[in-house]
Amino acid sequence: MKRKMIVGTLAMGLLAFGAFSATAAEACDKCVENQVMQQFRQEVSPLATAIREKDIQVRNLYGYDRPDMQKISALEAEIKELKDTIESSADKFGIPACSRS
């Protein structure tokens, strides 16, 4: 009986935390003008696509019996550079960290 109470309490806590997180994200998304956000997304869209492609390549390399760690390291370095470029673009447009997803 105690176990069910503990599990129920934990579940309610997780649900409540999720609801608070969702409302916080919604409020933060409105701190940037739509036009600015649209320009930012246009600028970083090719970069985000490149990140996804390189991430898939990394995952494929890890799938081999003997992954080539040099290739993986190079791809991960490229991904980091792309993410840094996106961050600097977000700073240029004045977009706060909570709205960069």
N, C-alpha and C positions, 0 to 999 in steps of 0.2 A: 504494500500500500504506500509506504514512504517513497519507494522507488518511482511509482507512478506520479506522485505529487512532485517529486524533484524534476522528473522529465517534463511534466506539464508546465512547471514554473519556468524551466529553461526555454521551452518552446515559446511561451508567452513573451519572455524577455527578448528572444531573438526576433520575434515578429514585431515587437514594439520598436526595437532598434532599427529594423529595416524601414519601418514607416517614418521614423525621424530622419533617417539618411535620405530617403526619397524626397521629403519636403525640403531638406537643406539643399539638395542638388537642384531642385526646381527653382528655389529662390535665387541661387547663385547664377543660374543660367540667364537670368534677366538683368544681370549687372552689365551686360555688354550689348551695344546696339546691334540690331539684326544685320544692318549693312556691313558693319565692321566684321562681325562674325562670318558673314558670307564671303567677304574678301579674304579673310584668314583661311577659311576652308578651301577656297579656290587655290590659294597659294600653296597650301600644304597637302592637297589631295594627291598629287603625284608622289610626294615624299612618303605619305602613308601607304600608298600602293607598293612602293619599293620596299618599305619595311616589311609588309606582309609577304611579299615574294621572297625576300631574303630569309625571313623566319621559316617559311616553308622549306627552303633549301637547307637550312640548319637542321630542321627536324628530320628531313630525309637523310642527311649525312649521319645523324645519330642513329638511324635505323639500321645501318650496316653493322656487320659483325666487328669490323675494325674501323671505326670512324676516323677520318682524316682530321686530326685536331688542328692542323695548320689552316686548313680551309675553313673549319668551324670558327676558329679565332679570327680569321680575316673577315668572315661574314658578320660576326658579332661586333667587330670594330666598325664595320660599315653601318650596321644598324645603329650603333651608338652615335656615330656622326650624323646620321639622318635625324635621329631624335633630338640631338643638340641643335640642328638647323631648325627643326620645328619649334623648339623652345625659344630660340632667338627670334623667330618670326612672331611668335605669340607675344613676346616682350615688345617687339616693334609695334604691334597693333594694340598693345595695352590690355591684353586679355589675361585675367587672373588665372592662377593654376586650377581653380575649381571648374573652369569653363573650357579647358583645353582638350577634353576627351573627344 
